[in-house]
Amino acid sequence: MYASRMSNLPPYLFARIDEMKAKQQQKGVDIIDLGVGDPDLPTPPHIVASLCEAAKNPENHHYPSYSGMPAYRAAVADWYKNRFGVSLDPGKEVVALMGSKDGIAHIAEAFVNPGDYVLAPSPGYPVYRTGTLFAEGIVHEMPLTRENAFVPVLDDIPKKVIKSAKLMFINYPNNPTAAVAPGGFYREVVDFATEHNIVVVSDNAYSEIAYDGYRAPSFLETKGAMEVGIEMHSLSKTYNMTGWRIGMAVGNADILAGLGRVKTNVDSGVFNAVQQAAITALSGSQDCVRNACTIYQERRDVLIAGLRDLGFDVPSPEATFYIWLPVQDCMAFSAKLLNEAGIVATPGIGFGSSGEGYVRFAITRPVVRIQEAIERMRRLDL
Ligand SMILES: *Cc1c(COP(=O)(O)O)cnc(C)c1O
């Protein structure tokens, strides 16, 4: 009944974990879910109030413009200028997205012919792969390993792959490894993409979730980046707005025009009232973002200290709300955590073959629950 491309899609791991989790819940187990990367904190009230106000205005009830309200695109450009020092023309260099997943899932349709290569990090956000498969491209996994600071080694990519590579996804601060981009990496990527004529898509969803004074850069800060690439960003993680579905693609105007043409044919834009609330989020006080990071930082410290006390050798991340824990066998480890301790952690293999040997914890639960998880793990033979 289904098209053959459907059988190429990997089983969506999170759906399977949900099933396993439901089974435990039916047995009455009190589950501590450190699996899915969805903030537990609410959207800040001033942003919610802005949506409520905008929803009452009948002018906002019509089809939105495809590329986003001019005021939203201007707010995005201002935010990029203030935050990264990157200048963007809101008319041509900013496109509204229904969350960055929207842009990531559709970009390959605009640039990839059947059989072309797409370079994607492994482990990585699963949508780089699925977007490529829908465009009938071939994914070349760039392994992210601890020895290489979870950064792809561009020299390791085979010549034949480079020749027919059209797109390259990069993602720092990184999901799932929680690594940040080392100085010089973006320079290397821009030079590589310029030489080989590859479109770079930087996924910067976690730039604002950072600790100990770390400030994540934008890929577009690098000289020459605007000529070869775009950046996907989102309000989801920054303002606890995962359910709202709003983000942005910014950067090279021609690349964005390609993405925009695909989107014009498959969706009809983001609800104007949501865009209005997003303007409030981007242009208002950023105290809410700092407060969220303070909360995550305490959770990170508690989880890292607990895991180290249990004997794990795990680095403390400077950014994202993930902990990437080295283990022997990721499926066996996460099954044991779930079935014997009621703790959900994501097996690394779900993010690509190079994710084997790790599980990912999302610190999207209160400190007391993280402490409880550590206590439960102490009772297991790990
Ligand atoms: C959460 C996430 C996204 C997408 O989030 P949206 O809600 O679609 O904006 C994109 N990339 C990575 C790496 C993510 O973790």
The ligand as a MOL file (V3000), in Angstrom:
LIG
                    3D

  0  0  0     0  0            999 V3000
M  V30 BEGIN CTAB
M  V30 COUNTS 15 15 0 0 0
M  V30 BEGIN ATOM
M  V30 1 C 14.5280 20.9150 18.4790 0
M  V30 2 C 15.4370 20.9390 17.3050 0
M  V30 3 C 15.0650 21.5220 16.0940 0
M  V30 4 C 13.6930 21.9350 15.6770 0
M  V30 5 O 12.9210 22.5570 16.4820 0
M  V30 6 P 11.6470 23.2970 15.9500 0
M  V30 7 O 10.7040 23.1670 17.0770 0
M  V30 8 O 11.1460 22.6460 14.7070 0
M  V30 9 O 12.0990 24.6780 15.6880 0
M  V30 10 C 15.9880 21.6080 15.0870 0
M  V30 11 N 17.2160 21.1300 15.2290 0
M  V30 12 C 17.6110 20.5440 16.3540 0
M  V30 13 C 18.9900 20.0270 16.4350 0
M  V30 14 C 16.7240 20.4010 17.4150 0
M  V30 15 O 17.1150 19.7610 18.5110 0
M  V30 END ATOM
M  V30 BEGIN BOND
M  V30 1 1 1 2
M  V30 2 1 2 3
M  V30 3 2 2 14
M  V30 4 1 3 4
M  V30 5 2 3 10
M  V30 6 1 4 5
M  V30 7 1 5 6
M  V30 8 2 6 7
M  V30 9 1 6 8
M  V30 10 1 6 9
M  V30 11 1 10 11
M  V30 12 2 11 12
M  V30 13 1 12 13
M  V30 14 1 12 14
M  V30 15 1 14 15
M  V30 END BOND
M  V30 END CTAB
M  END
